[in-house]
Amino acid sequence: GPPQVTITSPSAGDFMTNSVNVAAKLTSSDNMTEIAVLWNGVVVRDLPGPFGTSYDLSLAFSPQLFGGQNLLEVRALTASGNPGKDDVIVYH
């Protein structure tokens, strides 16, 4: 099946200043081959796998552009092409 992606940080509605610290738990019945982090629809980190069937993502990035309201997404893809994602809205 598709990967289960849960963003554990930041929480929806959090206020960001300069850098965004992202933490997420990803699990899948199939090996995950790619994980991407998107900020307002733009890929800011594209991580090649393999990641196995369970992975704890932790990374930080500094967005070039902050809006008042921002969409943070974490997406995962499995070897068989199944996508999964989670997203949160954060503020600046």
N, C-alpha and C positions, 0 to 999 in steps of 0.2 A: 504493500500500500504506500501512500504518500508519506513523506516525513512529517513528524509532528514537531513543530517549531514553537517554542515558548520564550519570548523575550522576558527575562527576569529583571533587567535593568537597562535603560531607565524605565520608570513607571509612566503610564499614560498621564499626561498633564504636568509632568515634571518641567521645571525651568532649567534650561541649559545656558551656560555662559560662553566658554570658548571651546572646550573639548567635550566630546560625547563619549562616555564610557559605556560600551555595549556588553551585556552578558546575556547569553541565551543557552537553553538546553535543547538539543536536537536528538530525536530518536527515530529510528526507522526499522522496518522489518527487512529492508534491503540496504546494502551498502550505499552510503552517501558519497557522491563523487565531487560535489561542488557546493560551496557555501558562499553566498554573496550578501553584502550589507549595502543597503540603498538609503540615500538621504534625499528626500523630495524627488524620488523617481530616478535618481542618478546613482549608478554603482560607485561606491567609494572604496570598497574592498571586495576583491574577487579571489577567493581562496580555493586552490586546487586540492583535491583530496589525494588518496582516499581517507575518509573519516570513520569508516566502519559503520556500525549500526547505532552508536551512541557517541555524542560529542558535546563537550562543554565549550562554548565559544566565549572568549573574553578578549576584547580589543578596544582601543581608543582611537579616535580620529578627530581632526579639527576641521569642521565644515568651512568651505570657502565662502558659502552664502548661508546666512540664517534668515529665515522668514519669521514673522511673528508666530506663525504656527508651522510646524515642520512634521513631515511624515518619515519615520524611521522604519525600515523593513529589514527583516532577515529572511533570506530565501535559501532553500536547500534543494538539491537535485539528486536523485538516486541513479544507480547504474542503469536501471531500466527506464529512466527518463521521467519518473514521477516527481512532480514539484510539490513543495510544501512551503508555507510562509507564515509569518506573524508580523504584525505591525503595531506601532503605537504613535500617537500624536504627542509631540513635546513642544514646549514654548520657549521663547527667547525674550 
